[in-house]
Amino acid sequence: MSTISILGLGAMGTALAQTLLRKGHTVTIWNRTRSRAEPLAAAGAKVAESPAEAIAASELTILCVVDYAAARAVLARAEDALAGRDLVNLTNGTPGDASEFGAWVAAKGATYLDGGIMAIPPMIGEAGALILYSGSPALFERHRQALDALAESRHLGDDPGLAALYDLSLLSGMYGLFSGFLHASALVTSVGGKVGDFLPLLLPWIEAMSGTLPDLADKIDSGAHHRNVVSNIGMQKIALENIVRASEEQGVASDFIEPMLRLAGRRVAAGRAVDDISAVIEVIRKQK
Ligand code: FVH
């Protein structure tokens, strides 16, 4: 069993600390607002008076606060305590945030691992929770048992920004799904339909369309967007135009769907109407 300090006791930091305590680890906690530490103290955690005291108390420190400004504010109070310590940062941010923060932590003499939590607080310690890590592989292996107590652990590489990149990529897929669901629901309810009655049609349709993703992934990886095309982008652009026109007819905002129509339209305008929808990625990449 390990000694672990948790800096930040919001919904997620609290779930991390509760899980580690439940699984028999020795847990030291610190939070800016001290009252949030009390239920965990009653459950057996030691409360540190400062971030520096918490870092000194354990073999591993896990930082989980609302954003990177908060993360910097916490460690600014503990700069001198970092040398020789192991720090895992589970605060959500961009790859750039993670790389810059990781370099700052390393310059203070600590070993750094960044993480992206693919779970909500009640899932921590349960099957289905996943935490993506990147940064020091040595730290990851040293503390693997404790990290595995929180969730399935996946180390993506040495670059500290990778976990944030994959975390945000998974969230982007999720928000694409949510935006399609919300737009479809607005269309259906515009004629008095119930979303609950629509779901038995929508869910199998999404499942069937998810089945086309391996083929689209292959086209993206190979660049062969024109190979074995069943539904070309020229035809799909007309479907997207029809969704926009139907939205206008029904008095529904078309803000979610218009960007996809614009991107598909650019590929068609470039003379590639024969390509699969995978070819939209070439237009997105050119936004850089
Ligand atoms: N909760 C969730 O569903 C998601 C799941 C996926 C991962 N996220 C990320 O986890 C980070 C922490 O999120 P959280 O849910 O714990 O957030 P809150 O409950 O809002 O708690 C915020 C904590 O941050 C502390 N804090 C804020 N500002 C400062 C500051 N300037 N200095 C020190 N600490 C600060 C706050 O302290 P206090 O307000 O209680 O004093 C809380 O401990 C986050 O990156 C999610 O994106 C969660």
Boltz pocket constraint, residues with backbone or C-beta under 6 A from the ligand:
constraints:
  - pocket:
      binder: B
      contacts: [[A, 8], [A, 9], [A, 10], [A, 11], [A, 12], [A, 13], [A, 14], [A, 31], [A, 32], [A, 33], [A, 36], [A, 64], [A, 65], [A, 66], [A, 67], [A, 69], [A, 70], [A, 71], [A, 73], [A, 74], [A, 90], [A, 91], [A, 92], [A, 93], [A, 117], [A, 118], [A, 119], [A, 120], [A, 121]]
      max_distance: 6.0
